[in-house]
Amino acid sequence: MSTVLALFWSFLKIGCVGYGGGPSMVPLIKEEVVNIQQWMSVTDFVDMLAIGNALPGPIATKLSVVIGFDVAGPLGSIAALAGTVLPSVVVLILLLRFVAMISGNPKVTSMLKGLRPVVVALLAYAAYDMSFGSLTGPLTWAIGGVTLLLMIFTKIHPALFVVAGAVAGALLGL
Amino acid sequence: MGKDLFALFVSFAKTGSVAYGGGPSMVPLLKAEVIERRNWIGTEDFMDALAIGNALPGPIITKMSAAIGYRKAGWPGALVAIAGIILPSALALLVLMGFVSLVKDNPLVTSMLRGLRPVVVAMLAYAAWDMAPNALKNRTTWVICGVSLALMVFSPIHPALIIVAGAVAGIALKL
């Protein structure tokens, strides 16, 4: 039971500070689940994230459900999901009545402008941090580099990169 | 009421099963479904909910789903909409991960996973790249980003605190 509560608490923290939608919450989930609580290894997390990215649907909630299940079964899933989703959902529904007060408020705009650079840093840091277990030789560096360039310069569907990475791994016998 | 809830579930489950790239990339699809197809909410109300939703933390697409479900059918509507948007893909990942852990020791699967991992690194780097033009607009925001990154790499400070510091800096500096 204490693990279920710990899951709820961890994901609640993430749900309260993760700005920029699900994908920008991924680094926070990694930090909490891998580095702080040590519920799983970084490679297990990376695998889960890779496969999660190959599927449609929101990513932060997918990860919450699967990590919760991994750590504490179905109850863990529910606890993690509730932590991720509840705080912001409840606040948004309550705040909808005060639209005029919030949208366009200069303090809110300033706050968001201060947050965004931190989110960029967070994503860059997550890429850096995960590179150690993922970029282990010239071939994996090449896969990472080519993928990044293709993402920047082409409009190829992201799910295809996940499939291509797996096929490349199999063909090259990584 | 039951019929409304069912329609909500179907609409959100459909949206949650086709959109790639995480929640933010699903917003346009959700908009098409709930405004143009179903007429559950007006464009202006949708944009208001989106503006406030973006000012709050947490995944955006679940927030939007809840707000629209709530408008249509109260708190049960909010719950059903969230379940619809999350469940199909979350269950699919659960099943797929169960399968992967069964075949993990197979050398072919190990090779495939080793090929996948660099793609994840590239995806995160791309997410940072993609967000940068909108986030790093002047010297102050570059400094905030640089200092945050240095703190994350070289200090044990929890990133949550750095996020809060960014919000405070934004307000204090009137960015």
Interface residues (C-beta under 8 A of the other chain):
Chain A: K13 I14 G15 C16 V17 G18 Y19 G20 G21 G22 P23 S24 M25 V26 P27 L28 E31 I36 T43 V46 D47 M48 L49 A50 I51 G52 N53 L55 P56 G57 P58 I59 A60 T61 K62 V65 V66 F69 D70 S77 L81 T84 V85 P87 S88 V89 V91 L92 I93 L95 L96 V99 I102 S103 G104 P106 K107 V108 S110 M111 L112 K113 G114 L115 R116 P117 V118 V119 V120 A121 L122 L123 A124 Y125 A126 A127 Y128 M130 S131 G133 S134 L135 T136 T140 W141 I143 G144 G145 T147 L148 M151 I152 H157 P158 A159 F161 V162 A164 G165 A166 V167 A168 G169 A170 L172 G173 L174
Chain B: G16 S17 V18 A19 Y20 G21 G22 G23 P24 M26 D48 A49 A51 I52 G53 N54 A55 L56 P57 G58 P59 I60 I61 T62 K63 A66 A67 Y70 A78 I82 I85 I86 P88 S89 A90 L91 A92 L93 L94 L96 M97 V100 L108 S111 M112 L113 R114 G115 L116 R117 P118 V119 V120 V121 A122 M123 L124 A125 Y126 A127 A128 W129 M131 A132 N134 A135 L136 T141 W142 I144 C145 G146 S148 L149 M152 V153 H158 P159 A160 I162 I163 V164 A165 G166 A167 V168 A169 G170 I171 L173 K174 L175
